Amino acid sequence: MVQGWIQIVLTLLIVILITPVLGGYIARVFLGERMWLDRIFMPLERMIYRLSGISKNEMTGWQYIRAVLISNLVMAVFVFVIFMFQGVLPLNPTGLGAPTWDTALHTAISFVTNTNQQHYAGETTFSYFSQVAALGFLFFTSAATGIAVAIAFIRGLTGRSLGNFYVDLTLAITRILLPISLIGAVVLIAAGVPETLSAPIVVPTLEDPTVQQTIALGPVAHFEIIKELGENGGGFFAINSAHPFENPNGLTNLIQIVAMLAMPTALIYTFGIFANNRQQAWLIYGMVFAIYLVFIGVAAIAEYQGNPMVNALLDSPQPNLEGKEVRLGWAQSALYGVTTTGTMCGAVNSMHDSFMPLSGAVMLANLFLQIVWGGQGTGTAYLFAYLILAVFVTGLMVGRTPEFLGRKIEKQEVVLTSLLILLVHPIFILIPGAIALAFADQFAGISNPGFHGLTQVMYEYASAAANNGSGFEGLADSQPAATGLWWNLSTCVSLLAGRYIPITALLLLADGISRKPVIPMTTGTLRTDTGLFTGVTAGVILIMGALTFFPVLALGAIAEALQLAGGI
Amino acid sequence: MRDLIKAIRVTLVLWGLVAVLYPIALLVVGQVAFPYQANGSLLKNAQGEVIGSALIGQPFSSDRYFNSRPSTTNYSSTNSQNDTAGILKTGVSGASNLAPSNPALLDRIKGKSDPQKAIAGAFPTLQQAGIQPTADLLYTSGSSLDPHISLEAARAQSDRVSKARGLQPNQLETLIGQNIEGRSLGIFGEPGVNVLKLNLALDALPS
């Protein structure tokens, strides 16, 4: 057991060490500071700007929003067309035809929104061309869109103009995502992840040669690294990072966990540099880290203790290994599960549906809160939206004008942040969830009976609205199941609303704040870079999250945990 | 309209960079620098025919072999005469996705589930063979292709295999030791015994 905890602690230490390095680098990229890498990247970027007609003019909030929406729409349509013509496109060694239209639509929307909820099995649905040229393309652009929005938000919050979306999109790819992916992918190949265009191989099995085994292959390594680094999470194979080709050993697992955490942790530090207040950044970092640690602890202990119903058959208790791989074990599975739901990556190295109820509860809590590190770029922005809300709440309590980073928080800011945090997310989880449960026979497709079924349905919508993409995969949410059409279409609503309404609100918020005059700091100013204020923020986050979503947790995961403990 | 054209141009240019040049670069690096790993860590016999992958498990359930973990897809394998589900066309992966509270999980482990289903009830089988049940032998894996069993699970099966093959138990202890794949960097992950490699070594023993 101790060895498992050592693995977890060491992994987290690596992440903390990377934060200032990567966060500082990101700040330099987007502040336009000169660096020695310019000589390599500048010519590439100039060529991209020239070929695509990008001018570097500053955008207003609405112009930035328009650019995000139009570019994302074009990319989604482009990818949808590739799916529908998959049958006649090259690199299709298994001769796959086009998927059903609703699967193609759901997949295009799910990947363009950086969610990567998968209502299909990779091996049997998408050709190598669709995986590499369509899904692999959105891995980069959806992640870069998130980074661009976060940077524009940070610029606005710190009184700068928002910048140019297309320039930010390009820089996020050429300076951050692509170089790290190139290095990471080579390491993954060396560690055993395949990178080939060869068709699947059929071999006779050793025990009984009349039984044959098919080994699915593909260009996996280059796909794998950006899957985690960009918080995408869509697996090359049906079973994602539990597949030995996606995640063959402890080293690849470590790389994937660190890659998932790298960007959202670093962006908090980047904010500290933009705001010229690193103390503020480290305090928020510490707050998120504390919540994250508690969640890991709950999940790891629950998995280590195992399933009491099965343990009753055995002489000594055993960890819960249903849906887990031997080489990863309880510790790396629990750590991965909490990390992937917290960072909105959505890759899985073990099956969340088969996790113990309390592990399921913390993973669901991650999806509800959206800030235990949060999605690529957007998570960091949510974190600061929560800070603004905390400023407003404490301002009301002590009777001072709420200010954040020297600018007044007024009606527009409060309306936008509460729309973001208090309304959009729960509306697009709880309402469709309630509809699916009301017509459970026609729509829900629940595979596990009892309290767990409620969690399955709510998890699917929470995962869609939070742009996470993991799932309780027992749910009959894919074609050709009878409930596949409902799930494909209804989650599309949550996916789109959970992505573009908050992005619009965040950019408007940042645009508004950037135009406000700076108020000089006095002794009466409520400082936000103190331990006390950070504690209040944590309270605001947990109370808001608990009030909104506690009934779902109580009726689902917590009831299931009590049921198991009672041995019913 | 101008915005739309710009968005289309950006899409095509970035597509060329990240969906064409980037994968091609890695295909070249993989195939040139790491051909064994890049092609799936395939194992070949003396005749050069592919017999499996070092990373992908195979089904083993007889007494003569060390048994693998129970699998929901029987390790992406089936009888080639009777592949109605098309498993052999593409290869598959999958999991049970049974919740801990689902009665079907306990029924499966106790062997009460439908005998037609691929997964034999592990608990009674193990008890009959006098093998101490460990978590990995009771629970199905995440991928259904898990190449490993735990060290305890391998050692617990030694007696049965040595009886079936008429071998000395200490010979098997050595073989198990040779096929342990430890933690990465000595720290990350859990050690396991590669079942396919172990059973290949078993067949290679002079008998």
Interface residues (C-beta under 8 A of the other chain):
Chain A: I6 Q7 L10 T11 I48 L51 S52 G53 I54 R66 A67 I70 S71 L73 V74 M75 F78 T94 L96 A121 E123 T124 V132 A133 A134 G136 F137 F139 F140 T141 Y166 L169 T170 I173 T174 L178 S181 L182 A185 V186 I189 A190 A191 G192 V193 P194 E195 T196 L197 S198 P200 I201 V202 V203 P204 T205 L206 E207 T210 V211 Q212 Q213 T214 I215 A216 L217 P219 A221 H222 F237 A238 I239 A242 H243 P244 F245 P248 N249 G250 L251 T252 N253 L254 G306 N307 M309 V310 L313 L314 D315 Q318 P319 N320 L321 E322 G323 K324 E325 V326 R327 L328 G329 A331 Q332 S333 V348 N349 S350 M351 D353 S354 F355 M356 P357 S447 N448 P449 G450 F451 H452 F472 E473 G474 E560 Q563 L564
Chain B: D3 L4 I5 K6 A7 I8 R9 V10 T11 L12 V13 L14 W15 L17 V18 A19 V20 Y22 P23 A25 L26 L27 V29 G30 Q31 A33 F34 Q37 A38 N39 G40 S41 L42 V50 I51 G52 S53 L55 I56 G57 Q58 P59 F60 S61 S62 Y65 R69 N74 Y75 S76 S77 T78 N79 S80 Q81 G86 I87 L88 K89 T90 G91 V92 S93 G94 A95 S96 N97 L98 A99 P100 S101 N102 P103 L105 L106 I109 K110 F123 Q132 P133 T134 A135 D136 L138 Y139 T140 S141 G142 S143 S144 L145 D146 P147 H148 I149 S150 E181 R183 S184 L185 I187 F188 G189 E190 G192 L196 N199 L200 D203
